[in-house]
Amino acid sequence: MGERIQSIRGMHDILPEQTSAWHFLEGKARQVVSAYGYQEIRLPIVEKTELFARSIGEVTDIVEKEMYTFADRNGDLLTLRPEGTAGCVRAGIEHGFLHNQQKRLWYIGPMFRHERPQKGRYRQFHQLGVEAYGMSGPDIDAEIILLSGRLWRALGLRNVQLEINSLGSSETRQNYRKLLTRYLSHHLDSLDSDSRRRLETNPLRILDSKNAQTQEILKDAPSLLDALDQPSRAHFDALCKLLDDNGISYRINPRLVRGLDYYSQTVFEWVTDELGAQGTVCAGGRYDGLISQLGGRKTPACGFAMGLERLLSLLETQQLLPPEQTPDIYCLSLGDAARASAMYLMEEVRTAMPGLRITLHCGEGNIKAQLKRADKLGAELAVILGEDELHDGTVVLKPLHDDQPQQSVPQTQLVTKLLTLFKQENRRP
């Protein structure tokens, strides 16, 4: 026997008993994004490496250290997508639905980053993303924040805090970068090695350093908010007022910069202290320069992405996940003729009652063994068809979770009886 093949480190199977939680989260998300008029787009998992190098930034950790990149048989350099925004913009430019148009899009699916696996951070992870194009005002920034906040309410999540900041215009950032670099250069010996490296390549990323000594140095650093030009300040103030008007509480965090180079103006994160070090569950902002950076015409844009594994972990921590789905009906039978009749009857029930979950026993086994299987699966009702029932044209209905007596009903009345028992008017496929 050959050696067993294991899954790749940091890339996990989602097992059958876990998928009902995923369906719950994805279903709530679909309802919310649809309520705001966002349309789904489905994007390739593999893109040209150049797309991410040009959009995310060649000196970011993602591009330098984390991307899964390989040459295909034609020698083209390809990458498993590490995030969704760049691919969404590429699709918009390629298919011509960005320039001089307003577009609201969302997507869901796996992303890939070669990080050190830990709780809430995996090498294959799943994101839901929202992108809005063609709108430059703070109202669309507010809308996508309101959308995310509505999802938390739909899920029942507690203890999720909104943090916001403004990165200003590209000119603002260039000027601020000089101020920050000048300040940090005076503290070079006290900075951690990662921050010293970033001082030459991407100094704004030092602002969200997790190093305690670096954060202490940053307490007296110039503030990015103080460096905003007047239009950027007006945009940010208008966003804050819209959030205030809609009852969204937030904290202004002048150290919030996000990890991708393409952000400008508004940036935000929803964070929690219930997930340890991986406390960000949703993050986004405005990226007005990205479309022209990737070859399209200048177009305003904003969006966010949320990690589904982290959200599921938070839902589990707060005991908000629904119970695992179990069969409504487990159909038992004895003998070849009864099995064939049971299969036919259950097909009729599925047609009449598409919201029911029905498991049909297949293979051998006496009634006691089949009932044990039905009970193990958590079925609510057993439908039993043996030789006597086959002869009489009946079935036995046996409740499995209460003390109600079993009853025999004609096969011709089975659907009617089940409609009554399960109150079919409340069932949905």
N, C-alpha and C positions, 0 to 999 in steps of 0.2 A: 504494500500500500504506500503510495506516495505521500510526501509531506503535505499536511493541510495548508491551504492558502488562506491567509487572514486578510481582512480589509486593511486598506492603507491607513497608517497612523493619522488621526485627525479627520478621517472620513468615515462617518458612521452610518450603519443601516438604521432605517426608521422601521421598527418592527410593527406587526399588525396591531398589537395592543396599544401602540403609541399613536397610530394614525388618526384615531377619532379626535384626539386633542388637536392635531394639525388641521383636520377638517373644521373643527370648531373655530379656531383662530382665523383660518383662511376665509371661512364663510362670513364671519363678522366683518373682516376687512373688505371683502367684495361688496357687501351691503353698504358700507360707509363710502367707499370711493365712488360707487355707482350713484349714491345719493347726491354727490357733488358734481356729477356729470363727467367723470373721468372715464376714458376708454382704455381697454386693455391692449397692450402691444406685446408680442412674443418675439424675443430676440435670440440670436445665435449664442451658444455658450462659448464658441471659439471666435476670436477676432484677430486681425492683424496686430502684431505687437506694437507697431507704430502708433496705433490709435490710442493706446494707454500711455505710451511714452510722451505723446504730444498733449494729452488732456490732463492726466494726473500730475505729470511733471517728472522729468528724468532723475531729479535728485531727491525724490520722495522715497520713504522706506518701501512702499508698495512696489515701485518699479525697480529699485535697486536690489531688494532682498526677497520679496515675497511672491512675485508672479511665477506662475507655471508657464514657462516659455519653451518652445521647441521648434525645430525646423521640420516641415513636412517633406514629402517625397519630391516636391518641386524645388525645395530649398527655401521656400517662403517661411519667414519667422512668424509664428502664431502663438497666441496666448489664451489660456483659459481665463474667462473674464473675472477680474477681481472686484468689479463693481458694475452697476448698470447704466449710469448716466451717460458715459462715453458712447456705449453702443446705441443708446436711445437717440443721441444727437447724430451719430453716424447714419442711423436709419432715416432720421428726419431730413438730413441733407440729401441723402441718396434718393429718397422718394419724394422730395419736394414739398413737404407739408409744414415747413417752418416759416419761411420768409413771408412777411406781410399777412400772417395768419395767427389766429389764437388756437392753441391746441392744449388739451389736458389729457395726459396719458398716465397709465400705471402699468407695472409689470411685477412679476413674482417668479422666483426661481433660484437655483443654486449659483453661488459665487465661489471663487477659489483663491486662497492666499496661503503661501507656505510659511505659516507662523508657528510658534511653539504652542502646541495644543494645551488648553487649560479650560476650566469650566467657563462656558459662555464664549469661547473663542476656538473655532475649529478650522481645519484646512479646507473642507467643503462646508459651507454654511449657506443659509437661505435668507434672502432679503425680499421685502416688498418695497417697491420704490414708486414715487409719484413725481411726475415732471410736468411743469406748466410753461408754455412757450408763448412769446409775443405780447407779454404784459409787463410793463416796466414799473408800475406803481406799487406802493406798499400794501395795497389791498389784496393782491394775489399772494404776497408773502403771508399776510394775516390768514388768508383762506387756507393755505396748506397747513398752517399751525392749528387752526380751528379744526380742520379735518382730522389731524392726528389726535387732537384732544378729544374729539368725538369718539374715536376708536377706543381710547382708554375708557371712556364712560360706557361704551357698548360692551366692553369686556369686563367691566366692573373693577378695573385696576385702581389701586390706591397707592399713595406715596410715590407719585411720579412728578418730578419738578421740571418746569421749563426754564432753561437758561438761554439768553439771547445776547447778541453783540452785533456790532457793525464793523466790517473790515474796510468800509469806505470804497472810494474809487481806486483805480490803479495808481493814479498820481498820489493819492493819500498814502497808499501803502508804500510807494517808493520813498516818499519823504519820511514816513514813520520808520521804515526799515533803516534809514541812515541814523535817525535818532536812537533807535534801539541798539544798533550795532555799536555806535559810539559809547553808549552807556555800558553795555556788556563787556566791551573791550577793556574797561577799567577793572573788571572783575574776572578776567580771563583765568587766572590761577584757581579760582574758587568754583568755576563751572565744571559740571560733569563732562566726561569725554564726548558723549553724544551731543551735548549742547555746544561744545567747542567746535565740533565738526559742522554742525548746522549754522554756526555763526558765519561761516564762509559761503554756505549754499542757500539756506532757507531760514533766516534768523527768526521769522515770525513763529515758526514751529517750536521755538524754545519756550514760548509763552505757556504752552500746555505740557511742559516737562513734568514728569512724575517725581523727579528728584527733589527731595525736601530742601536740600541746601540751595539748589538753583531757584526754587520757588521763594525762598527767603530773600535771595538777591533781587528777584523780580518785584518784590513789594515796593521798592522805591524807583522802579523803572518808569519811563514815560508811558502815559496811557494812550492807547490807540484811539479811544473815544475822544480824547482831548485834541487829537490830531486831525479829526474829520473836517473835510471842507464843508461849506454851507449846504450844498445840495444833499450830500450824504447825511449830514446831521438832520436835515428836514425830513428825509426819507425815514430815518430811524425813529425820529420823534413821532411821525405820523403812524408808523407801525405800532409803537407803544400805545398810542391813543386808541387805535382799533382794538388792540388786545384788551385794554382797560374797558372799553365800551362793551365788549363781549364777555366780560367777567373771567378772562383768562389771567391767572396769576403767573408771574414770571420773576426771574432774578436776572438783572443785567450783570454779565460776567465779562469784564474787559480782557480777560485772559483767553477767552474762547476764540480759537482761530480755525478749527477743523484741520484735517490732515491732508486735504487734497488742494493742489495749487489753483484749481479753477474757480474757487469761491471769491465773491466780491460782495460788498454791501452786507445784507442781512446774513447772519449765520445763527443757528440755534441747535440745541440738543435737549432732549427729554432724558433726565437722569433719575436714578434711584439708588438708595443706599442698601437695598436688599439683595444685591447680586455680587457683593464683594468688589473686587478690583474692576470687573467688567460692568460698570454702572450705567453706561449709555445704552438706551434701548431704541432711540430714534434720533437721527441727526440730519441736518440739511442746511439749505440757504440758497442764496442767489448766485448765479454764475453767468452773468451777462456777456462775458468775453469768450466763452468756450466755443460757441458755434462758429464764430469767425476764425478762432484759433484752429479749428478742424476743417477749414476750407469753405464754410458757408458764409452767408451774409450776416452782418451783425444783427443779432436777435436777442432780446431780453429773455431770461429764463430763470426758473427757480424750481426747487424740488427737495425731496428728502428720501432717505432709505431707513428701514428699520430691520433689525436682525430678528428673525422669527424664533431661532433657538433661545435667544435671551428673553424674548417675550413669553415663550412657553415656560421657561424656567421661573419667571416672575409670576405667571399665572398659577404654576404649581405651588410656589412658595406661599401665595396668598389663598390657596385652596379654591381657585376659581375655575378649574377645569371640570368639564362635565364627566360623569361616569363613563366607563368604557361601554360602547354599544354592544348589546346582547340581542339574541334572536327574540322576536315576539312569539314566534311559533317554531316548535321543533316537531316535525312530522315523522312518526314511527310507523313501521310496517313489518309484517311477517309473511314470508313466502313470495315467490316470483310474481304471482298474479296480483297480490296486494301491493307490492312495490310499484308495479306498473300503474295500477289504479291510483296510488298515492301521488306519484309523479304528475299524473294527469290532473288530479284534483288541485294540487298546489299551483300548477300553472294557471288554472282557472282563478284561484284566489289571488295570485299575483296580478293577473289582468284586471280584476275587479278592485283590488286594494293595493295599488302600487306603493303606498307608504309603508306597508308592513315589511319587516325583516323575517324571512322564512328560511329555515335550514331543513333540508330533506335528508333523512338518514340514508346513506348509501352503504352497500355491503351487508355482511351478515351480522348476527347478534340477536340474542333473545330480547324480549320486551324489557326485562330488568336492566340489562346492560345498556339498552338504548335510552331508557329513562335516566340512568346514571349519567350518560353522556349529555342529555338535554339539561339536566340539573347543573352539571359542570359548566356548560356554556352560559348558564343564567337565563335560559328561555323562560318566558312567562307562561306559555300554554303548550301542552303536548296534544297533538292530533294523532290518534292511534287508529290504525287500520290493520286488523288481523283477518284470519279466515272467516270468523263468525260475522264480522262487520262487512266483509266482502260479500258474503252470502246474503246478508240482510239489507245491503245497500245503505249502510250507516257508517258513521265514524264516531269515535269516543273523544270528547274534549275533556282534558284533565288539567286543571289549574295547578301550577307548580310552586307558587309562592304565597298561597293563602289556604285557608281551610275549606274553601268551597268544594262541594262534591263534584265528581266527574259526571258527565251527562252524555247520553247517546243522541245524536241528531241524524236525520236523513242526509245522505250526501247531496241531494238536490237542494237542501236548505242550508248547506254549510256556509256559503258566502253571506247569506242574510244573517245567520247567527253570528258570524265573526264581525260583520259590520256593527251589530249591536254591542258585542263585547268590547270592541276596540274603539268605538265611537269614531268611525272612519272620517266624519266631517272635520276632525281636528288633525288628521294625518296628512303629511305632505310627502311626496316622493323623495 
